[in-house]
Amino acid sequence: MKKIYIVFTVIFFSVCIFSQSNFNIGGTILTDTGWHMAVKLGAGDENFDLSMDISPLSVTPLSLITVTDFSVNLAKAFENTYLNTGILWLNDRPFPDADSNRSILFVYGGLNYGNNNFYGKLSFGYPLSSETLTTFDLTDYLFIKIGYNLPKPTNFKDELKIEFRFARGRKDISVYFSEPIG
């Protein structure tokens, strides 16, 4: 498990250093079986988005709740709308006394819309985990992300963003700063 965290950290910092993108930092309220505060880190530009929400549960042994989302725009469908694909890794309940450990890789595809202040993503996907039972509930396959860029004052280069994410029973709220790298 620790190797996976190291690999994602190396990928995250490589993307931040070698791309002309924005660096995102802030906080997230994670909701699944309870409320957890998480640190939000990420990078992105017009064509890709990488975000990681990390919340510690215990130090010994190291237990983290992590939600990692990586998506790319494939092609322009309409004005301000793109075909989008990505992978969402939910590591929701990594502690031993949980009713089930929900470490799921969720592959999705859909539409990504964005204008100056509002952006949204509507996608359908499928879990890659063999332990996940297939259901007929549409919400198990739906991934929605809605965000708003607050208008910034003049001579201010950072953006303040509010984002809502709905995926696989999660309803998460994020508030973070997006700062241009370089």
Helices and strands as residue ranges (DSSP letters): H 2-18, E 22-31, E 35-44, E 48-58, E 63-78, E 81-91, E 103-114, E 118-127, G 138-140, E 142-150, E 159-167, E 170-180
